[in-house]
Amino acid sequence: MNKVMTWYGIKMKTLIDNSTSKITELLLQGTNMGIIEGRKLLNHKDTNLEIHKLIQEYVDMQEECVEQLKKFL
């Protein structure tokens, strides 16, 4: 259900403005949410070391994506 609502939310937001800048803004919002959730998980001290490394790789990748997306604003 959340996927459907997200999909329609994106459709509505890009209906009026489907510029590269607007699409980049939406991508940045989603990517930043992923970074925040990843950072929250990294703050759990009882996380398995392998899982911790995997989460760190994910957060690093998302942060690199943010830097790449900034070019399209």
DOTI-647722 format. One record per residue: residue number from 1; residue in one letter; x, y, z of N, C-alpha, C in turn. Coordinates in steps of 0.02 Angstrom, whole numbers. Layout:
! residues N
{NUM; 'a'; {X; Y; Z}; {X; Y; Z}; {X; Y; Z}}
...
//
This chain:
! residues 73
{1; 'm'; {41; -60; 0}; {0; 0; 0}; {43; 63; 0}}
{2; 'n'; {97; 62; 40}; {142; 120; 41}; {174; 133; -26}}
{3; 'k'; {191; 78; -62}; {222; 86; -127}; {174; 121; -175}}
{4; 'v'; {111; 102; -172}; {61; 132; -216}; {53; 206; -200}}
{5; 'm'; {49; 221; -136}; {41; 291; -116}; {102; 332; -135}}
{6; 't'; {161; 303; -127}; {223; 337; -146}; {224; 350; -221}}
{7; 'w'; {205; 299; -259}; {204; 305; -332}; {157; 361; -354}}
{8; 'y'; {97; 363; -327}; {49; 416; -345}; {72; 484; -320}}
{9; 'g'; {105; 486; -263}; {132; 549; -238}; {184; 577; -286}}
{10; 'i'; {227; 534; -310}; {278; 555; -358}; {245; 578; -423}}
{11; 'k'; {196; 541; -446}; {160; 559; -507}; {129; 628; -500}}
{12; 'm'; {98; 641; -443}; {65; 706; -433}; {116; 763; -429}}
{13; 'k'; {172; 750; -396}; {223; 802; -389}; {257; 818; -454}}
{14; 't'; {260; 770; -500}; {293; 782; -564}; {243; 799; -619}}
{15; 'l'; {179; 797; -604}; {128; 813; -654}; {135; 885; -678}}
{16; 'i'; {144; 930; -631}; {149; 1001; -647}; {221; 1019; -666}}
{17; 'd'; {269; 991; -630}; {340; 1008; -642}; {380; 944; -648}}
{18; 'n'; {395; 924; -709}; {435; 863; -720}; {506; 880; -743}}
{19; 's'; {530; 938; -721}; {597; 960; -740}; {650; 915; -706}}
{20; 't'; {709; 918; -733}; {764; 880; -704}; {775; 900; -631}}
{21; 's'; {769; 964; -618}; {779; 990; -550}; {728; 961; -502}}
{22; 'k'; {665; 957; -522}; {612; 931; -478}; {622; 856; -465}}
{23; 'i'; {638; 819; -518}; {650; 747; -510}; {710; 735; -465}}
{24; 't'; {762; 775; -474}; {821; 770; -432}; {803; 784; -359}}
{25; 'e'; {762; 834; -348}; {740; 851; -280}; {705; 791; -247}}
{26; 'l'; {661; 758; -284}; {626; 699; -257}; {675; 642; -243}}
{27; 'l'; {722; 632; -288}; {772; 579; -277}; {815; 594; -216}}
{28; 'l'; {833; 658; -208}; {873; 678; -150}; {835; 667; -85}}
{29; 'q'; {771; 681; -85}; {731; 671; -24}; {730; 597; -5}}
{30; 'g'; {720; 553; -54}; {720; 481; -40}; {788; 456; -18}}
{31; 't'; {840; 480; -51}; {907; 459; -34}; {926; 481; 36}}
{32; 'n'; {907; 542; 54}; {921; 567; 121}; {884; 527; 174}}
{33; 'm'; {824; 505; 159}; {787; 463; 207}; {825; 397; 218}}
{34; 'g'; {853; 370; 164}; {893; 309; 170}; {956; 319; 212}}
{35; 'i'; {988; 376; 202}; {1048; 392; 241}; {1030; 398; 315}}
{36; 'i'; {976; 432; 330}; {955; 441; 400}; {941; 374; 432}}
{37; 'e'; {904; 331; 398}; {889; 265; 426}; {952; 223; 436}}
{38; 'g'; {998; 228; 387}; {1061; 192; 393}; {1102; 216; 452}}
{39; 'r'; {1105; 282; 461}; {1142; 311; 517}; {1112; 290; 584}}
{40; 'k'; {1046; 287; 587}; {1013; 263; 648}; {1035; 192; 665}}
{41; 'l'; {1037; 150; 613}; {1057; 80; 624}; {1130; 76; 645}}
{42; 'l'; {1172; 120; 617}; {1243; 119; 636}; {1254; 139; 709}}
{43; 'n'; {1208; 176; 737}; {1214; 198; 806}; {1197; 143; 856}}
{44; 'h'; {1169; 87; 833}; {1155; 31; 878}; {1221; -5; 892}}
{45; 'k'; {1241; -5; 953}; {1305; -34; 972}; {1306; -110; 971}}
{46; 'd'; {1247; -141; 973}; {1244; -214; 976}; {1237; -246; 907}}
{47; 't'; {1249; -208; 853}; {1243; -234; 785}; {1302; -279; 769}}
{48; 'n'; {1288; -334; 737}; {1339; -380; 713}; {1389; -342; 669}}
{49; 'l'; {1453; -358; 675}; {1506; -323; 638}; {1496; -326; 562}}
{50; 'e'; {1477; -383; 536}; {1467; -390; 464}; {1408; -347; 441}}
{51; 'i'; {1355; -347; 480}; {1297; -306; 463}; {1315; -232; 468}}
{52; 'h'; {1354; -215; 518}; {1376; -146; 526}; {1415; -123; 464}}
{53; 'k'; {1460; -166; 440}; {1499; -149; 380}; {1454; -140; 319}}
{54; 'l'; {1405; -184; 312}; {1359; -180; 256}; {1318; -116; 258}}
{55; 'i'; {1294; -98; 317}; {1256; -36; 325}; {1301; 24; 309}}
{56; 'q'; {1363; 22; 332}; {1410; 77; 318}; {1422; 84; 243}}
{57; 'e'; {1429; 28; 208}; {1437; 31; 135}; {1376; 62; 102}}
{58; 'y'; {1317; 43; 126}; {1254; 70; 99}; {1251; 146; 109}}
{59; 'v'; {1267; 168; 170}; {1265; 240; 184}; {1316; 277; 142}}
{60; 'd'; {1376; 250; 136}; {1428; 281; 94}; {1404; 287; 22}}
{61; 'm'; {1374; 234; -4}; {1349; 234; -73}; {1294; 287; -81}}
{62; 'q'; {1249; 292; -33}; {1196; 342; -36}; {1224; 413; -34}}
{63; 'e'; {1275; 423; 7}; {1306; 489; 11}; {1341; 507; -54}}
{64; 'e'; {1370; 459; -87}; {1400; 471; -153}; {1346; 490; -203}}
{65; 'c'; {1290; 456; -199}; {1233; 472; -244}; {1210; 543; -234}}
{66; 'v'; {1207; 566; -172}; {1186; 635; -158}; {1233; 683; -193}}
{67; 'e'; {1297; 671; -189}; {1346; 715; -221}; {1335; 716; -297}}
{68; 'q'; {1321; 659; -326}; {1309; 656; -398}; {1244; 691; -417}}
{69; 'l'; {1192; 684; -376}; {1127; 714; -390}; {1129; 791; -386}}
{70; 'k'; {1172; 817; -343}; {1177; 889; -334}; {1190; 925; -400}}
{71; 'k'; {1223; 891; -446}; {1240; 921; -511}; {1178; 937; -552}}
{72; 'f'; {1122; 903; -536}; {1062; 910; -577}; {1010; 957; -548}}
{73; 'l'; {1026; 989; -492}; {978; 1035; -461}; {972; 1100; -500}}
//
